[in-house]
Amino acid sequence: MVDCLDTLLSEHLEIQSPLVMQPVWKTVGKTSKLYHNCLDIFVWSNFGFTRFFVDITKRLSKKSEENIQRPIRSVIWLIKMLYDFALNGKINHKLIIDTLTYHTKNDKAFALSGANTRSYMAGDALIKPRITKEEIKNIILGSGHNYLSPERRFDAIILSNPEIFDERLKDI
């Protein structure tokens, strides 16, 4: 089943479209200090996004695991949705998600860490982001940095680099 989905997606790459924009920022080691070239964006297509759970499912199925884990369930959901769309021209995603639970909590499809996404995002923009630290002040305008919430990771990173918004702190 997963191989059929994989083939379908691979044979129709020309119809994929942008789905999610993911910001990428680069800090010096594990510190909160931003590199000079520190900010970029990665755009996931709808087909590219499926690689997460399709590839994981392919690896899990090779291990012959009998229980259905979240990534496998996501593949089943997608296949069912595509099947329903092919038959009826519409998808009842709520019914599919609520019905095909496989004794797994239904609060999320799956979660991945940066360690899992890094290989998909490999490229120059990840190694040397295109936007410099100095450009952030031209993105966050009108003292908007004063409204950031430091409990959010990227907000905290920006607030940990006050020299971006205050020239007097550049050399500190």
PETAGI-V556266 format. One record per backbone hydrogen bond with DSSP energy under -0.5 kcal/mol. NH is the residue of the N-H (numbers start at 1). CO is the residue of the C=O. If there is no record, write none. Layout:
# PETAGI-V556266
NH:CO
NH:CO
This chain:
# PETAGI-V556266
5:1
6:2
7:3
8:4
9:5
10:6
11:7
12:8
12:9
13:10
15:12
16:13
19:44
20:44
22:20
22:42
23:21
24:40
26:38
28:33
29:27
31:28
35:26
38:36
38:131
39:131
40:24
42:22
44:20
44:42
46:17
49:45
50:46
51:47
51:48
52:49
53:49
54:50
55:51
56:52
57:53
58:54
59:55
60:56
61:57
62:58
63:59
63:60
64:61
65:60
69:67
73:69
74:70
75:71
76:72
77:73
78:74
79:75
80:76
81:77
82:78
83:79
84:80
85:81
86:82
87:83
88:84
89:84
89:85
90:84
93:91
96:92
97:93
98:94
99:95
100:96
101:99
104:101
116:113
117:113
118:114
120:117
121:117
122:118
126:123
127:123
128:124
129:37
131:39
133:36
135:132
136:132
136:133
137:134
138:135
139:135
139:136
140:136
141:139
144:141
146:143
147:144
148:145
150:148
152:149
156:152
157:153
158:154
159:155
160:156
161:158
164:161
165:162
166:162
169:166
170:167
172:169
